[in-house]
Amino acid sequence: MHATGQSDLPAFHSFQKHSRERLIMFLDDDHEAGQAAEITKQTLVDTQARMGVMLDLMPMGLLIHTRQGIIFGNQEAARLLQVPQDEIVGKHFLDFLTTHADEAAQQMEDAFDGLIGAKPTEAELRPATGDVRTIKLIAGALPWEGNPVVQLLLQDITDLMAIQDRLHRLAVTDELTGAFNRRHAFTIGRSLFDNEKALHRGIAVAILDVDHFKLVNDTYGHSAGDAALKTLTQTVNETLAGEPSQDIIFARVGGEEFMILFPVMVPDAVFNVCERIRREIEQRPVLSAAGTFRITASIGVTLQAAADPSFDTAYSNADSALYDAKSAGRNRVCWNNPTQEPLQQATILN
């Protein structure tokens, strides 16, 4: 921990003097505050005199705030807001927020009323300079005489949120290809199936399988097989990126098997996307240390039917269509033709 020596004291006292001058100017502008403002001002000056160095050593940002604006900010708060510490007085904390400003305002208002919020607010700060930071806001009333005053504690959780995002990505994506993994895809698929069934609509499920993948591994090696799966994933992602809907889900569900979940779409649109994917896979070369080669893929597609009891049934129907594609010679798109009538389809809205 940094220790403040004798050489720091003149600079600190100079900073205190400058801060008090800005504070006096800020509070004196509020003529309606009258005596209450004077009491608040004196209380803050006394607090800074007794605890100024300790407040600056806090690992969290601290703002002392009236309804009109900030009357004190420590070093960490100045760092987070990217404002020189001797210029922070008179600014308003909410002006720095780019997200969840309404929640933060309500939390502050509750603190002014003496209430303690049940949950801290997480919001993003976008200072004039520097990177966007994510903070957790904790607000509480200060038992000072004079004008109502609250303390705002700002905890920088930017790095923590980044770690959580990375852990989430690891939990829902396939390590090799970067596509969603089977567990995540089935969770989404079951949720979509239930939601669309309740609305008397339906989703489409496509299962894609690399043709003769064992031959690829036997001929070029398993590293080349991995390269083929990565190339396929890149091809599918690039193709889907050109679609109007951003809600199409692509996942690796087995060794060389992938699944595509289409939200509400007309059948022709689903078929066209699958056919375009098949064609792009066929045309793109796979580059590997063992050589350059090409792969093809077979795709089975089904539409959610009114009589389908679950997502697993729809997945099984798509798998049957995939089997038909393999049996018919591979490198093609085949539809499942259940006896049930498909639910009414609707075009995705942009």
C-alpha positions in Angstrom: 0.0 0.0 0.0 1.2 3.4 -0.8 2.3 5.5 2.2 1.9 9.2 2.1 5.2 10.9 3.2 5.9 14.4 4.3 6.8 15.4 0.7 3.2 14.5 -0.3 1.5 16.8 2.2 2.1 20.2 0.5 0.6 18.8 -2.7 -2.3 17.2 -0.9 -3.1 20.4 1.0 -2.9 22.3 -2.2 -5.3 19.9 -3.8 -7.6 20.2 -0.8 -7.5 24.0 -1.0 -8.4 23.9 -4.7 -11.2 21.4 -4.2 -12.7 23.5 -1.4 -12.6 26.5 -3.7 -14.5 24.6 -6.4 -16.9 23.2 -3.9 -17.6 26.6 -2.4 -18.3 28.0 -5.9 -20.6 25.0 -6.7 -22.6 25.1 -3.5 -22.8 28.9 -3.4 -24.5 28.9 -6.8 -27.5 27.2 -5.2 -29.0 30.2 -3.5 -32.1 28.2 -2.4 -30.0 25.9 -0.3 -29.1 28.7 2.1 -28.1 27.5 5.5 -28.4 23.9 4.6 -25.7 24.3 1.9 -23.4 26.0 4.4 -23.8 23.1 6.8 -23.2 20.5 4.1 -20.1 22.4 2.9 -18.6 22.6 6.3 -19.3 18.9 7.0 -17.5 17.9 3.8 -14.5 20.1 4.6 -14.2 18.6 8.0 -14.5 15.1 6.5 -11.8 15.8 3.9 -9.5 17.3 6.6 -9.8 14.1 8.8 -10.0 11.4 6.1 -8.8 12.9 2.8 -5.7 10.6 2.4 -7.6 7.5 3.4 -10.4 8.2 1.0 -7.9 8.5 -1.8 -6.3 5.1 -0.9 -9.7 3.3 -1.3 -9.6 0.6 -4.0 -13.2 1.7 -5.0 -14.4 4.9 -6.5 -16.1 7.2 -4.0 -18.4 10.1 -5.0 -20.2 12.3 -2.5 -23.3 13.5 -4.3 -26.1 16.0 -3.7 -29.2 16.1 -5.9 -27.4 18.8 -8.0 -24.1 17.2 -8.5 -20.8 15.8 -7.2 -19.2 17.6 -4.2 -16.3 15.1 -3.7 -14.6 12.4 -5.7 -11.6 10.3 -4.7 -8.7 9.3 -6.9 -10.2 6.0 -8.1 -13.5 7.8 -9.0 -11.5 10.4 -11.0 -9.7 7.5 -12.8 -12.9 5.7 -13.7 -14.6 8.9 -14.9 -11.4 10.1 -16.7 -11.8 13.5 -15.1 -9.0 15.3 -13.2 -9.7 15.0 -9.5 -9.7 18.7 -9.0 -12.3 19.2 -11.7 -14.8 16.6 -10.7 -16.9 18.8 -8.3 -20.1 20.1 -9.9 -20.4 17.3 -12.5 -23.3 14.8 -12.3 -22.6 11.1 -12.1 -25.5 10.1 -14.4 -24.0 12.1 -17.3 -21.2 9.6 -17.5 -23.4 6.5 -17.9 -24.2 5.0 -21.3 -26.3 2.1 -20.1 -28.8 1.5 -17.2 -28.9 5.2 -16.4 -32.6 4.9 -15.3 -31.8 2.1 -12.9 -28.8 4.1 -11.5 -31.0 7.2 -11.1 -33.6 5.2 -9.2 -31.0 3.8 -6.9 -29.7 7.2 -6.2 -33.2 8.5 -5.5 -33.8 5.6 -3.2 -30.6 6.5 -1.3 -31.7 10.1 -1.0 -34.9 8.8 0.6 -32.9 6.7 3.0 -33.7 3.4 1.3 -31.2 0.7 0.5 -31.5 -0.9 -3.0 -31.9 -4.6 -3.0 -29.4 -5.0 -5.9 -26.5 -2.9 -7.1 -26.7 -1.4 -10.6 -24.2 -2.6 -13.2 -23.6 0.0 -15.9 -21.1 1.2 -18.5 -19.1 4.4 -18.2 -18.0 6.1 -21.4 -15.6 8.8 -20.4 -14.4 11.5 -22.8 -11.1 9.7 -23.0 -10.1 6.1 -22.3 -11.9 2.8 -22.7 -15.4 2.0 -21.7 -15.5 0.6 -18.2 -18.2 -1.5 -16.5 -18.9 -0.5 -12.9 -21.1 -1.8 -10.1 -22.9 1.1 -8.3 -23.7 1.0 -4.6 -25.5 4.0 -3.2 -26.3 4.9 0.4 -27.4 8.0 2.3 -24.9 9.9 4.5 -26.2 11.1 7.9 -25.1 14.6 7.4 -27.0 17.7 8.4 -27.9 20.2 5.7 -28.8 19.2 2.1 -29.5 15.5 1.4 -26.2 13.8 0.5 -25.4 10.3 -0.7 -22.3 8.3 -1.2 -21.8 6.4 -4.4 -19.3 3.5 -4.4 -18.1 2.6 -7.9 -16.5 -0.9 -8.2 -14.6 -1.4 -11.5 -15.8 -4.9 -12.7 -14.6 -4.6 -16.3 -12.0 -7.3 -16.0 -14.4 -9.5 -14.1 -17.1 -9.2 -16.8 -14.5 -10.0 -19.5 -13.6 -13.2 -17.6 -17.3 -14.1 -17.2 -17.8 -13.6 -20.9 -14.9 -15.8 -21.8 -16.1 -18.5 -19.4 -19.6 -18.3 -20.9 -18.2 -18.7 -24.4 -16.2 -21.7 -23.3 -19.4 -23.2 -21.9 -21.5 -22.8 -25.0 -19.0 -23.3 -27.9 -17.2 -26.2 -29.4 -13.5 -25.9 -28.6 -12.3 -27.0 -32.1 -14.5 -25.1 -34.4 -15.9 -22.2 -32.4 -19.5 -23.2 -33.3 -22.0 -23.6 -30.6 -21.8 -27.0 -28.8 -24.5 -29.7 -28.7 -25.8 -28.9 -25.2 -26.3 -25.2 -25.9 -27.9 -25.9 -29.3 -30.3 -28.4 -27.9 -31.2 -26.0 -25.1 -32.0 -23.2 -27.6 -33.8 -25.7 -29.9 -36.1 -26.9 -27.2 -36.9 -23.4 -26.2 -37.6 -22.3 -29.7 -39.7 -25.4 -30.4 -41.9 -24.8 -27.4 -42.3 -21.1 -28.1 -43.2 -21.5 -31.8 -45.6 -24.4 -31.0 -47.5 -22.1 -28.6 -47.8 -19.5 -31.4 -48.9 -22.2 -33.9 -45.8 -21.6 -36.0 -42.7 -23.7 -36.5 -39.0 -23.8 -36.8 -36.8 -25.7 -39.3 -34.0 -28.1 -38.3 -31.2 -29.0 -40.6 -28.5 -31.6 -39.9 -25.3 -31.4 -41.9 -22.8 -34.3 -42.1 -19.4 -34.3 -43.9 -19.3 -37.0 -46.6 -16.7 -39.7 -46.2 -15.0 -38.0 -43.3 -13.3 -41.2 -42.2 -11.6 -41.3 -45.6 -10.3 -37.7 -45.1 -8.8 -38.7 -41.7 -7.3 -41.9 -43.2 -5.9 -40.2 -46.2 -4.6 -36.9 -44.8 -4.5 -37.5 -41.1 -6.6 -36.2 -38.2 -5.0 -32.8 -38.3 -6.3 -32.4 -41.8 -9.7 -33.6 -40.6 -9.7 -30.9 -38.0 -8.8 -28.3 -40.7 -11.7 -29.6 -42.7 -14.2 -29.1 -39.8 -12.8 -25.6 -39.2 -13.1 -24.7 -42.9 -16.6 -25.9 -43.0 -17.6 -23.9 -39.9 -16.1 -20.8 -41.4 -17.9 -21.4 -44.7 -21.3 -21.9 -42.9 -20.8 -18.8 -40.7 -19.9 -16.6 -43.7 -23.0 -17.9 -45.6 -25.3 -17.3 -42.7 -23.9 -13.9 -42.1 -25.5 -12.8 -45.4 -29.0 -13.8 -44.3 -31.5 -11.2 -43.1 -32.1 -13.0 -39.9 -29.4 -13.0 -37.2 -31.2 -15.6 -35.2 -30.1 -18.7 -37.2 -28.1 -21.0 -34.8 -25.2 -23.2 -36.1 -23.7 -25.8 -33.8 -21.4 -28.8 -33.9 -23.4 -31.7 -32.4 -21.1 -34.7 -33.1 -17.7 -35.6 -34.7 -18.4 -34.4 -38.2 -22.1 -33.6 -37.7 -23.6 -30.1 -37.4 -27.0 -28.7 -36.8 -28.6 -25.5 -38.1 -31.7 -24.1 -36.4 -33.9 -21.8 -38.4 -36.5 -19.6 -36.7 -39.7 -18.9 -38.4 -39.0 -19.0 -42.2 -40.8 -20.0 -45.3 -39.7 -23.5 -46.5 -38.3 -22.2 -49.8 -36.0 -19.8 -47.9 -34.8 -22.7 -45.6 -34.1 -24.8 -48.7 -32.2 -22.1 -50.5 -30.0 -21.4 -47.5 -29.1 -25.1 -47.1 -28.4 -25.5 -50.8 -26.2 -22.4 -50.8 -24.3 -23.8 -47.8 -23.9 -27.2 -49.5 -22.6 -25.5 -52.7 -20.1 -23.2 -50.8 -18.7 -26.2 -48.9 -18.2 -28.1 -52.1 -16.4 -25.2 -53.8 -14.0 -24.2 -51.0 -10.7 -25.9 -50.7 -9.4 -27.2 -47.4 -5.8 -26.2 -46.7 -3.8 -28.5 -44.5 -0.2 -29.4 -43.8 -0.8 -32.7 -45.6 -2.1 -31.1 -48.7 -5.1 -29.3 -50.2 -8.4 -31.1 -50.8 -12.1 -30.6 -50.9 -15.0 -32.0 -49.0 -18.7 -32.3 -49.6 -21.6 -32.4 -47.2 -25.1 -34.0 -47.0 -27.9 -32.1 -45.4 -31.3 -33.3 -44.0 -34.0 -30.8 -43.3 -37.4 -30.9 -41.5 -40.1 -28.5 -40.6 -41.7 -28.5 -37.2 -44.9 -30.4 -37.6 -48.1 -29.8 -35.6 -48.0 -33.3 -34.3 -44.4 -33.2 -33.2 -44.4 -33.7 -29.4 -40.9 -32.3 -28.8 -37.8 -30.8 -30.4 -36.2 -34.2 -30.2 -38.8 -35.5 -32.6 -38.0 -32.8 -35.1 -34.3 -33.5 -34.7 -35.0 -37.2 -35.4 -37.0 -36.3 -38.5 -34.1 -34.1 -39.8 -31.7 -37.1 -39.1 -34.0 -39.3 -41.2 -33.8 -36.8 -44.0 -30.0 -36.8 -43.7 -30.0 -40.6 -44.1 -32.0 -40.1 -47.3 -29.4 -37.6 -48.6 -26.7 -40.1 -47.9 -28.6 -43.0 -49.5 -29.3 -40.9 -52.6 -25.6 -40.4 -53.3 -24.5 -37.7 -50.8 -23.6 -34.0 -51.4 -27.3 -33.0 -51.6 -30.1 -31.5 -49.5 -33.1 -33.7 -48.7 -36.4 -32.9 -47.0 -38.1 -35.0 -44.5 -41.7 -35.8 -45.6 -43.7 -36.6 -42.5 -47.3 -37.5 -42.8 -48.2 -34.6 -40.5 -48.9 -31.2 -42.0 -46.2 -28.6 -41.1 -47.3 -25.7 -39.0 -48.0 -22.4 -40.8 -44.7 -20.8 -41.7 -44.0 -17.1 -41.8 -41.1 -15.0 -43.2 -38.6 -13.7 -40.7 -39.0 -10.0 -40.1 -35.8 -8.0 -40.3 
